[in-house]
Amino acid sequence: MAVQRLFGYKEDATSGGSSYDDLAAGLVPDADTFWPVTGGDLDKGIERVDRNAEVRGRRAATPPLPFKARPTMTVPVPAYRTVIETGAKKTLGGADTKTGTAPASITHSIASIDYPATSLPAVHAQLVRDALNHKMSGAVFNRMSLNFPLDGEGTCEFELAGLYHASFETAAPAAVFTGLPEDVLMLRDAQVFIDGSGTGIEDLQGFEFAFMNNVSPKHYAKRNVVTQSIGAGPQTKKLWFPEENRINAAQDVTFAVNLGNVNAAQELAEEYARIEKFVFEVSGGPLGTTPPANELLRITIFASVITGGGADGLAARDDIGSRFEGGGFYSTTDADDVKFEIVNNVNTAIK
């Protein structure tokens, strides 16, 4: 029997996501789209209250009672272009603006929504590990993290916040991986613009990027509550789930760049505190378009701040490494603080 490590999702048609109250008997639909994940984790996020501390006279010791839950699912995936497309669209949440016409390549620019705009797109998420079959409804993509070493296969990780979770003993659906390219995206080139002027960083060794929505769960009285009767002479327990996950007014972007050129690293660390424009590109395989083009991921970060960095100490072989990190808050008032573009050969909008 093959070992199963599966993550899948199904689109949730309910604005803001289906809550527990919307699901009869806790039935969460099976996933119909699967990703080839390298792991996965479900944190039920259960908060408990200890009633022994209450001032009510002497009472028998009681265990902490489950009070409310905030389920979170974390999914690491190889950086396939189609996986990043979907994950980026659901994390950023905005419209997909297309340029180009088949048979030429198509450039998709995915916008981000901002607080307090409409809700992020929601899915029913499913995580399978052998006999364990976990489902989470009303899930939104709270965080997208990308990591690309130079000339190595990239990885991505998505964190989903849900409204309701349940474990099922029924067999998980058979996973069919459709629409995936043959190869994982790899870092080939990047460029940095500092204070409006272009600067080469020829010895780029890798970079990391993360976009975080910082969604906050909203628990409303008498909504999304699971009631269980446990034991003979049943004891009734209740567990409250969020009614919705809202984008907070603190979306933020973080990035890190690893360099092998000590001069560039020290120049960045000592002379500059603010990057006016930072662009990096990740190339994939040929798309078979006319004219020929490769699949491509391009992320542009504007008006970000360096928060640390500098060159490592000299090594015996003069192989000096360095790293600097930075970040910035996303704000629609600053227009394109973050620009996310994907080049493929698909003329339909990314969902």
DABELMO-V902890 format. One record per residue. RES is the residue in one letter. PSI is psi in radians with two decimals (none if undefined). Layout:
res=<RES RES>
psi=<PSI PSI>
This chain:
res=<M A V Q R L F G Y K E D A T S G G S S Y D D L A A G L V P D A D T F W P V T G G D L D K G I E R V D R N A E V R G R R A A T P P L P F K A R P T M T V P V P A Y R T V I E T G A K K T L G G A D T K T G T A P A S I T H S I A S I D Y P A T S L P A V H A Q L V R D A L N H K M S G A V F N R M S L N F P L D G E G T C E F E L A G L Y H A S F E T A A P A A V F T G L P E D V L M L R D A Q V F I D G S G T G I E D L Q G F E F A F M N N V S P K H Y A K R N V V T Q S I G A G P Q T K K L W F P E E N R I N A A Q D V T F A V N L G N V N A A Q E L A E E Y A R I E K F V F E V S G G P L G T T P P A N E L L R I T I F A S V I T G G G A D G L A A R D D I G S R F E G G G F Y S T T D A D D V K F E I V N N V N T A I K>
psi=<2.26 2.54 2.29 2.19 1.70 2.51 2.33 2.91 2.81 2.38 2.42 2.02 -0.24 2.22 2.18 -0.16 2.57 2.23 3.07 -0.68 -0.38 -0.16 1.92 2.19 0.45 0.43 1.93 2.28 2.62 2.65 2.64 -0.03 2.28 2.60 2.56 1.38 2.79 0.08 -2.66 2.66 2.45 2.04 1.99 -0.31 0.72 2.21 2.50 2.63 2.42 1.89 -0.08 -0.37 -0.09 2.53 1.53 0.51 -2.93 2.44 2.75 2.60 2.32 2.55 2.70 2.37 2.37 2.35 -1.02 2.82 2.64 1.43 2.44 2.33 2.29 2.26 1.95 2.40 2.48 2.63 1.15 2.49 -0.76 -0.56 -0.79 -0.69 -0.95 -0.81 -0.70 -0.74 -0.71 -0.48 -0.80 -0.67 -0.15 -2.98 2.68 1.89 2.14 2.48 2.56 2.74 2.38 2.51 0.13 2.93 2.74 2.27 2.15 2.11 2.00 2.13 2.79 2.50 2.79 2.77 2.41 0.93 -3.02 2.86 2.68 2.64 2.43 2.70 2.79 2.06 2.62 2.29 2.17 2.28 1.76 -2.02 -0.15 2.28 1.71 2.40 2.60 2.17 2.88 0.60 2.35 2.63 1.84 -0.60 2.49 2.18 2.33 2.51 2.10 1.85 2.67 2.23 0.43 2.81 2.32 2.81 2.73 2.75 2.38 2.42 2.19 2.34 2.28 3.00 -0.44 2.50 2.72 2.60 2.40 2.56 -0.13 2.68 2.45 2.65 2.68 2.29 2.28 2.04 1.85 2.60 0.19 2.37 2.89 -0.55 2.60 2.51 2.54 2.55 2.23 -0.63 2.70 2.74 2.63 2.38 2.05 2.16 0.65 -0.13 2.47 2.42 2.24 2.49 1.36 -0.45 0.75 2.20 -0.21 2.90 2.84 2.62 2.45 2.43 2.21 2.18 -0.39 0.86 2.55 2.32 2.50 2.05 2.17 2.48 2.42 0.40 2.57 0.88 2.29 2.23 2.21 2.46 2.11 2.28 2.94 2.40 1.11 2.47 2.22 2.25 2.54 2.57 2.16 2.41 2.78 2.61 -0.49 2.78 2.10 2.47 2.30 2.88 0.75 0.76 2.45 2.77 2.38 2.66 2.78 2.48 2.29 2.24 2.67 -0.04 1.94 -0.58 -0.81 -0.69 -0.79 -0.58 -0.77 -0.74 -0.63 -0.53 -0.37 2.45 -0.21 2.29 2.07 -0.66 2.23 2.11 2.28 2.60 2.52 2.18 2.55 -2.73 3.00 2.54 -0.23 0.54 2.98 1.98 2.87 2.49 2.74 2.66 2.64 2.46 2.21 2.19 2.20 2.21 2.21 2.62 0.86 2.84 2.36 2.21 -0.10 2.84 -3.06 2.96 2.56 2.94 2.73 2.41 2.90 -0.61 0.17 0.41 1.53 2.31 2.81 2.87 2.41 2.65 2.71 3.13 3.03 2.69 2.42 2.39 2.18 -0.36 -0.35 0.33 -2.16 1.31 -0.60 2.27 2.18 2.04 2.49 2.29 2.14 -2.91 0.43 2.11 -0.13 2.73 2.57 2.36 none>
